[in-house]
């Protein structure tokens, strides 16, 4: 019995070590330069060309994406519904009556600052990107396990 317990413990430790992901040095360095105060950083691989760091900065949950060379791609910051600007709230009330706001985020990319919000009504979920002044930039219907452009 002790042998089985020992083997199970060893296997769990091995699996835990294998699941840890470490980005290339350039990516880690770029993250440190841009978010030197970031805490509780957890890295994952978005695809073969992109890395994502999930972390906490000044009490806010955030994520930042970098390419393999360390070039910054985008940052998303989780928001409370009350933190969305009035311009975005006005557009939601006008263009999406009856939809519930879910997972609002502030999005920053090179040359772009705006907001991404999931809107839910019944069985339908939309992912909508807004400019800072509340204009709708894109709207995607989110279906179970898939997304399709409206």
C-alpha positions in Angstrom: 0.0 0.0 0.0 2.9 2.4 0.8 4.4 1.7 -2.6 1.1 2.5 -4.4 0.8 5.7 -2.4 4.4 6.7 -3.1 3.9 6.0 -6.8 0.7 8.0 -7.0 2.4 11.0 -5.2 5.4 10.8 -7.6 3.1 10.7 -10.6 1.1 13.8 -9.4 4.3 15.7 -8.7 5.6 14.8 -12.2 2.4 15.8 -13.9 2.4 19.1 -12.0 6.0 19.8 -13.1 5.2 19.0 -16.8 2.1 21.3 -16.8 4.1 24.4 -15.9 4.9 26.5 -18.9 7.8 28.9 -19.1 8.0 31.4 -21.9 11.1 32.2 -23.9 13.5 34.6 -22.2 12.6 37.4 -24.6 8.9 37.1 -23.7 9.6 37.0 -19.9 11.8 40.1 -20.2 9.3 42.0 -22.2 6.6 41.2 -19.7 8.8 42.4 -16.8 9.5 45.7 -18.6 5.9 46.4 -19.3 4.3 45.0 -16.1 7.1 45.1 -13.5 4.5 45.2 -10.6 2.5 42.2 -11.9 1.9 39.5 -9.4 0.7 35.9 -9.4 1.8 35.5 -13.0 0.7 32.3 -14.8 1.9 31.6 -18.3 0.1 29.7 -21.1 0.7 29.1 -24.7 -2.0 30.6 -27.0 -0.6 28.9 -30.1 2.8 28.2 -31.6 3.4 32.0 -32.1 1.8 33.6 -29.0 2.2 33.5 -25.2 -0.3 34.8 -22.6 0.4 35.9 -19.1 -2.5 36.0 -16.6 -1.7 38.2 -13.6 -2.8 40.7 -11.0 -1.8 44.3 -11.2 -3.0 46.9 -8.6 -5.7 44.5 -7.6 -7.1 44.0 -11.1 -7.1 40.7 -13.0 -5.3 41.1 -16.3 -3.9 39.2 -19.2 -1.2 40.2 -21.7 -0.1 38.5 -24.9 3.3 38.6 -26.5 4.7 36.9 -29.6 7.7 34.6 -29.5 10.2 37.5 -29.9 8.7 39.4 -26.9 6.7 41.9 -28.9 3.6 43.0 -27.0 0.3 42.1 -28.7 -2.5 43.1 -26.3 -3.6 43.6 -22.7 -7.0 42.9 -21.3 -8.1 44.1 -17.9 -11.2 42.6 -16.2 -13.7 45.3 -15.2 -16.8 45.5 -13.2 -20.0 46.5 -15.1 -19.9 49.8 -13.2 -16.5 50.6 -14.6 -17.6 50.6 -18.2 -17.8 54.2 -19.6 -21.1 55.8 -20.0 -20.7 55.9 -23.8 -20.4 52.0 -23.9 -23.3 51.6 -21.5 -25.5 53.9 -23.6 -24.8 51.9 -26.8 -25.5 48.6 -25.0 -28.9 49.9 -23.7 -29.8 51.3 -27.2 -28.6 48.5 -29.4 -28.9 45.5 -27.1 -32.0 45.9 -25.0 -32.6 43.1 -22.6 -29.1 41.7 -22.8 -27.1 41.0 -19.6 -23.6 42.3 -19.4 -21.0 39.6 -18.7 -17.2 39.6 -18.5 -16.5 43.3 -19.4 -12.9 44.0 -20.2 -10.8 47.0 -21.2 -8.6 46.1 -24.2 -5.4 47.8 -25.2 -3.5 46.9 -28.4 -0.9 48.9 -30.4 -2.9 51.7 -31.8 -6.2 50.7 -30.1 -7.9 51.2 -26.7 -11.5 50.0 -26.2 -13.7 47.5 -24.5 -14.8 43.9 -25.0 -18.1 42.8 -23.5 -20.0 39.5 -23.5 -23.8 40.2 -23.8 -26.2 37.4 -22.9 -30.0 37.1 -23.7 -31.6 33.8 -23.3 -29.6 31.2 -25.1 -27.7 33.8 -27.2 -24.3 35.2 -26.2 -22.6 37.9 -28.2 -19.0 39.2 -27.9 -19.0 42.9 -28.8 -16.0 45.2 -29.1 -16.5 48.9 -28.5 -14.4 51.9 -29.2 -13.7 54.2 -26.3 -16.6 56.5 -27.5 -19.1 53.6 -27.5 -19.1 52.7 -31.2 -19.5 49.0 -32.1 -16.4 47.8 -33.9 -17.3 44.1 -34.1 -20.0 41.7 -32.9 -19.5 37.9 -32.8 -22.1 35.3 -31.9 -20.6 32.9 -29.4 -22.0 29.4 -29.7 -21.3 26.3 -27.7 -17.6 25.7 -28.4 -17.5 27.9 -31.5 -17.7 31.5 -32.6 -19.1 32.8 -35.9 -19.0 36.4 -37.2 -22.3 38.3 -37.5 
